[in-house]
Protein backbone atom coordinates (compact mmCIF):
# COMPACT_ATOMS: atom_id res chain seq x y z
CA UNK A 1 0.00 0.00 0.00
CA UNK A 2 1.44 3.39 -0.96
CA UNK A 3 1.97 6.06 1.67
CA UNK A 4 -0.51 8.54 0.13
CA UNK A 5 -3.21 5.87 0.19
CA UNK A 6 -2.31 4.93 3.78
CA UNK A 7 -2.54 8.56 4.84
CA UNK A 8 -5.92 8.82 3.11
CA UNK A 9 -7.26 5.77 4.95
CA UNK A 10 -6.01 7.09 8.28
CA UNK A 11 -7.68 10.46 7.62
CA UNK A 12 -10.92 8.70 6.70
CA UNK A 13 -10.75 6.68 9.91
CA UNK A 14 -10.24 9.84 11.98
CA UNK A 15 -13.21 11.51 10.23
CA UNK A 16 -15.38 8.46 10.87
CA UNK A 17 -14.44 8.45 14.55
CA UNK A 18 -15.13 12.18 14.80
CA UNK A 19 -18.52 11.74 13.08
CA UNK A 20 -19.46 8.91 15.45
CA UNK A 21 -18.51 10.98 18.48
CA UNK A 22 -20.42 13.99 17.14
CA UNK A 23 -23.57 11.93 16.55
CA UNK A 24 -23.28 10.58 20.08
CA UNK A 25 -23.09 14.08 21.51
CA UNK A 26 -26.03 15.26 19.40
CA UNK A 27 -28.14 12.31 20.49
CA UNK A 28 -27.29 12.99 24.11
CA UNK A 29 -28.36 16.61 23.76
CA UNK A 30 -31.40 16.02 21.57
CA UNK A 31 -32.93 13.09 23.46
CA UNK A 32 -34.72 14.34 26.59
CA UNK A 33 -34.52 12.29 29.74
CA UNK A 34 -37.76 10.55 30.60
CA UNK A 35 -39.59 12.21 33.47
CA UNK A 36 -39.99 9.90 36.42
CA UNK A 37 -43.11 9.61 38.56
CA UNK A 38 -42.39 11.48 41.80
CA UNK A 39 -41.91 9.09 44.70
CA UNK A 40 -42.19 11.65 47.50
CA UNK A 41 -45.37 12.84 49.21
CA UNK A 42 -48.44 12.55 46.97
CA UNK A 43 -51.62 14.55 47.68
CA UNK A 44 -54.83 13.90 45.73
CA UNK A 45 -57.53 16.57 45.59
CA UNK A 46 -60.85 16.30 43.81
CA UNK A 47 -64.49 15.35 43.61
CA UNK A 48 -66.39 12.07 43.27
CA UNK A 49 -64.67 11.11 40.00
CA UNK A 50 -61.48 11.02 42.06
CA UNK A 51 -62.99 9.56 45.23
CA UNK A 52 -64.73 6.59 43.58
CA UNK A 53 -68.14 6.40 45.34
CA UNK A 54 -69.53 2.89 45.95
CA UNK A 55 -66.45 1.16 44.51
CA UNK A 56 -65.32 -1.45 47.06
CA UNK A 57 -63.75 -0.94 49.49
CA UNK A 58 -65.14 2.35 50.77
CA UNK A 59 -62.67 3.71 53.31
CA UNK A 60 -64.41 7.03 54.05
CA UNK A 61 -68.21 7.02 54.11
CA UNK A 62 -68.42 10.77 54.61
CA UNK A 63 -66.65 11.31 51.28
CA UNK A 64 -67.62 7.99 49.66
CA UNK A 65 -63.96 7.33 48.93
CA UNK A 66 -62.59 4.03 47.68
CA UNK A 67 -59.17 2.52 48.22
CA UNK A 68 -59.29 1.43 44.56
CA UNK A 69 -59.59 4.93 43.13
CA UNK A 70 -56.92 6.22 40.78
CA UNK A 71 -54.92 8.12 43.44
CA UNK A 72 -54.56 4.93 45.49
CA UNK A 73 -53.46 2.98 42.43
CA UNK A 74 -50.95 5.66 41.41
CA UNK A 75 -49.53 5.95 44.93
CA UNK A 76 -49.02 2.18 45.06
CA UNK A 77 -47.42 2.10 41.61
CA UNK A 78 -45.12 5.05 42.35
CA UNK A 79 -44.17 3.84 45.82
CA UNK A 80 -45.01 7.26 47.25
CA UNK A 81 -43.20 7.92 50.52
CA UNK A 82 -46.45 9.30 51.95
CA UNK A 83 -49.94 9.61 50.53
CA UNK A 84 -52.89 11.84 51.39
CA UNK A 85 -56.13 11.36 49.47
CA UNK A 86 -58.59 14.06 50.56
CA UNK A 87 -60.88 13.85 47.52
CA UNK A 88 -64.55 13.92 48.42
CA UNK A 89 -67.77 13.20 46.56
CA UNK A 90 -69.68 16.38 45.86
CA UNK A 91 -66.63 18.62 46.19
CA UNK A 92 -66.32 21.92 44.37
CA UNK A 93 -63.43 24.35 44.11
CA UNK A 94 -64.76 25.98 47.31
CA UNK A 95 -64.29 22.68 49.17
CA UNK A 96 -60.67 22.60 48.05
CA UNK A 97 -60.04 26.19 49.09
CA UNK A 98 -62.27 26.71 52.12
CA UNK A 99 -63.62 23.37 53.30
CA UNK A 100 -67.17 22.14 53.59
CA UNK A 101 -69.01 18.99 54.58
CA UNK A 102 -69.28 15.47 53.22
CA UNK A 103 -72.16 13.13 52.48
CA UNK A 104 -72.82 12.52 56.19
CA UNK A 105 -72.75 16.20 57.01
CA UNK A 106 -69.42 15.93 58.80
CA UNK A 107 -67.41 19.14 58.50
CA UNK A 108 -64.22 18.90 56.48
CA UNK A 109 -61.18 21.21 56.38
CA UNK A 110 -60.03 22.66 53.06
CA UNK A 111 -58.58 19.93 50.89
CA UNK A 112 -55.74 22.34 50.27
CA UNK A 113 -54.59 21.94 53.89
CA UNK A 114 -53.22 18.50 52.98
CA UNK A 115 -50.77 20.10 50.53
CA UNK A 116 -47.51 20.64 52.40
CA UNK A 117 -44.25 22.24 51.36
CA UNK A 118 -42.61 18.82 50.96
CA UNK A 119 -45.30 17.52 48.58
CA UNK A 120 -43.73 16.08 45.44
CA UNK A 121 -46.93 15.39 43.48
CA UNK A 122 -50.37 16.99 43.66
CA UNK A 123 -53.24 15.90 41.43
CA UNK A 124 -56.55 17.71 41.16
CA UNK A 125 -59.75 16.80 39.34
CA UNK A 126 -62.39 19.45 39.91
CA UNK A 127 -64.91 21.59 38.08
CA UNK A 128 -67.74 19.16 37.35
CA UNK A 129 -69.72 20.13 40.42
CA UNK A 130 -68.94 23.81 39.90
CA UNK A 131 -70.96 23.66 36.69
CA UNK A 132 -73.69 21.56 38.34
CA UNK A 133 -72.98 18.02 37.13
CA UNK A 134 -75.66 16.25 39.19
CA UNK A 135 -78.35 18.77 38.35
CA UNK A 136 -77.55 18.64 34.65
CA UNK A 137 -77.80 14.85 34.56
CA UNK A 138 -81.06 14.90 36.54
CA UNK A 139 -82.61 17.64 34.39
CA UNK A 140 -81.62 16.03 31.11
CA UNK A 141 -82.74 12.55 32.14
CA UNK A 142 -86.14 13.83 33.24
CA UNK A 143 -86.57 15.94 30.11
CA UNK A 144 -85.77 12.96 27.90
CA UNK A 145 -88.91 11.15 29.05
CA UNK A 146 -91.13 13.62 27.23
CA UNK A 147 -89.00 13.88 24.09
CA UNK A 148 -86.56 10.96 23.72
CA UNK A 149 -85.78 11.80 20.07
CA UNK A 150 -85.50 15.55 20.55
CA UNK A 151 -83.23 17.99 22.35
CA UNK A 152 -85.23 19.14 25.38
CA UNK A 153 -82.14 19.56 27.55
CA UNK A 154 -80.27 21.66 25.00
CA UNK A 155 -83.41 23.72 24.44
CA UNK A 156 -83.64 24.41 28.16
CA UNK A 157 -80.00 25.37 28.67
CA UNK A 158 -79.74 27.52 25.53
CA UNK A 159 -83.10 29.30 25.81
CA UNK A 160 -82.83 32.98 24.91
CA UNK A 161 -79.71 32.45 22.84
CA UNK A 162 -77.32 32.08 25.79
CA UNK A 163 -75.73 28.72 26.57
CA UNK A 164 -75.97 28.55 30.36
CA UNK A 165 -73.61 25.60 30.67
CA UNK A 166 -70.88 27.27 28.62
CA UNK A 167 -71.33 30.33 30.80
CA UNK A 168 -70.84 28.17 33.90
CA UNK A 169 -67.64 26.73 32.46
CA UNK A 170 -66.33 30.23 31.79
CA UNK A 171 -67.24 31.29 35.33
CA UNK A 172 -65.27 28.33 36.71
CA UNK A 173 -61.98 29.42 35.14
CA UNK A 174 -60.99 31.89 37.91
CA UNK A 175 -61.94 29.33 40.56
CA UNK A 176 -59.70 26.62 39.11
CA UNK A 177 -57.01 29.25 38.61
CA UNK A 178 -57.12 30.12 42.32
CA UNK A 179 -56.92 26.43 43.26
CA UNK A 180 -53.80 25.95 41.15
CA UNK A 181 -52.16 29.12 42.41
CA UNK A 182 -52.77 28.12 46.02
CA UNK A 183 -51.39 24.64 45.39
CA UNK A 184 -48.25 26.19 43.93
CA UNK A 185 -47.95 28.56 46.87
CA UNK A 186 -48.25 25.69 49.36
CA UNK A 187 -45.92 23.33 47.49
CA UNK A 188 -43.54 25.29 45.23
CA UNK A 189 -41.56 22.23 44.22
CA UNK A 190 -44.43 19.85 43.49
CA UNK A 191 -45.47 18.53 40.11
CA UNK A 192 -49.10 19.57 39.74
CA UNK A 193 -51.37 17.62 37.41
CA UNK A 194 -54.94 18.51 36.48
CA UNK A 195 -57.09 15.64 35.26
CA UNK A 196 -60.03 16.02 32.91
CA UNK A 197 -63.13 13.83 32.92
CA UNK A 198 -63.70 10.55 31.02
CA UNK A 199 -66.39 10.08 28.38
CA UNK A 200 -69.87 9.64 29.82
CA UNK A 201 -71.83 9.49 26.57
CA UNK A 202 -70.41 8.04 23.31
CA UNK A 203 -67.87 10.16 21.46
CA UNK A 204 -69.99 9.86 18.32
CA UNK A 205 -73.65 9.24 17.60
CA UNK A 206 -76.77 9.75 19.64
CA UNK A 207 -76.40 7.58 22.72
CA UNK A 208 -78.50 4.67 23.94
CA UNK A 209 -81.78 5.94 25.36
CA UNK A 210 -83.34 4.61 27.59
CA UNK A 211 -80.30 2.71 28.99
CA UNK A 212 -78.67 6.11 29.39
CA UNK A 213 -81.75 8.37 29.55
CA UNK A 214 -80.44 11.30 27.54
CA UNK A 215 -82.54 12.29 24.52
CA UNK A 216 -80.89 11.50 21.19
CA UNK A 217 -80.37 15.09 20.09
CA UNK A 218 -79.13 16.07 23.55
CA UNK A 219 -76.24 13.58 23.44
CA UNK A 220 -74.10 15.66 20.99
CA UNK A 221 -74.85 18.76 23.04
CA UNK A 222 -73.76 17.23 26.36
CA UNK A 223 -70.74 15.66 24.72
CA UNK A 224 -69.74 19.14 23.59
CA UNK A 225 -70.25 20.51 27.09
CA UNK A 226 -67.93 17.88 28.58
CA UNK A 227 -65.29 18.51 25.92
CA UNK A 228 -65.53 22.22 26.59
CA UNK A 229 -65.06 21.62 30.33
CA UNK A 230 -62.00 19.46 29.64
CA UNK A 231 -60.56 22.07 27.27
CA UNK A 232 -61.01 24.73 29.94
CA UNK A 233 -59.18 22.57 32.48
CA UNK A 234 -56.33 21.92 30.03
CA UNK A 235 -55.96 25.61 29.20
CA UNK A 236 -56.16 26.71 32.83
CA UNK A 237 -53.54 24.13 33.82
CA UNK A 238 -51.17 25.36 31.10
CA UNK A 239 -51.69 28.98 32.15
CA UNK A 240 -50.76 28.22 35.76
CA UNK A 241 -47.69 26.03 35.51
CA UNK A 242 -49.50 22.71 35.83
CA UNK A 243 -49.77 19.84 33.36
CA UNK A 244 -52.98 18.30 32.06
CA UNK A 245 -53.74 14.58 32.02
CA UNK A 246 -56.22 13.65 29.29
CA UNK A 247 -58.44 10.83 30.52
CA UNK A 248 -61.15 11.47 27.92
CA UNK A 249 -59.24 10.14 24.89
CA UNK A 250 -58.40 6.74 26.42
CA UNK A 251 -62.01 6.41 27.58
CA UNK A 252 -63.47 6.71 24.06
CA UNK A 253 -65.36 3.51 23.33
CA UNK A 254 -65.70 2.86 27.07
CA UNK A 255 -68.61 5.19 27.82
CA UNK A 256 -71.79 4.39 29.75
CA UNK A 257 -73.49 2.96 26.64
CA UNK A 258 -70.98 0.13 26.32
CA UNK A 259 -71.29 -3.35 27.86
CA UNK A 260 -70.81 -3.85 31.58
CA UNK A 261 -67.45 -5.50 30.93
CA UNK A 262 -66.17 -2.63 28.78
CA UNK A 263 -67.47 0.62 30.19
CA UNK A 264 -65.46 2.92 32.44
CA UNK A 265 -68.50 4.94 33.50
CA UNK A 266 -71.79 3.49 34.69
CA UNK A 267 -75.23 4.55 33.51
CA UNK A 268 -78.38 5.34 35.45
CA UNK A 269 -78.60 1.78 36.81
CA UNK A 270 -75.01 0.63 37.45
CA UNK A 271 -74.09 -2.92 36.49
CA UNK A 272 -70.75 -2.64 38.24
CA UNK A 273 -70.13 -1.36 41.75
CA UNK A 274 -70.15 2.41 41.33
CA UNK A 275 -72.46 5.39 41.66
CA UNK A 276 -74.72 6.22 38.69
CA UNK A 277 -72.91 8.17 35.96
CA UNK A 278 -69.58 7.69 37.74
CA UNK A 279 -66.44 5.69 37.03
CA UNK A 280 -66.31 2.06 38.10
CA UNK A 281 -63.12 0.28 39.17
CA UNK A 282 -62.15 -0.20 35.53
CA UNK A 283 -62.53 3.52 34.95
CA UNK A 284 -60.41 4.36 37.97
CA UNK A 285 -57.73 1.98 36.71
CA UNK A 286 -57.93 3.59 33.28
CA UNK A 287 -57.48 7.05 34.74
CA UNK A 288 -54.55 5.82 36.85
CA UNK A 289 -52.89 4.43 33.72
CA UNK A 290 -53.42 7.72 31.86
CA UNK A 291 -52.03 9.72 34.78
CA UNK A 292 -48.94 7.53 35.10
CA UNK A 293 -48.34 7.82 31.35
CA UNK A 294 -48.58 11.60 31.59
CA UNK A 295 -46.17 11.69 34.53
CA UNK A 296 -43.70 9.54 32.59
CA UNK A 297 -43.94 11.61 29.42
Beta strands, then each sheet from edge to edge (+ up, - down):
strand 1: 41-46
strand 2: 58-60
strand 3: 65-66
strand 4: 82-85
strand 5: 100-101
strand 6: 107-108
strand 7: 119-125
strand 8: 191-195
strand 9: 243-245
sheet 1: 4+ 1+ 7+ 8+ 9+
sheet 2: 2+ 3-
sheet 3: 5+ 6-
end
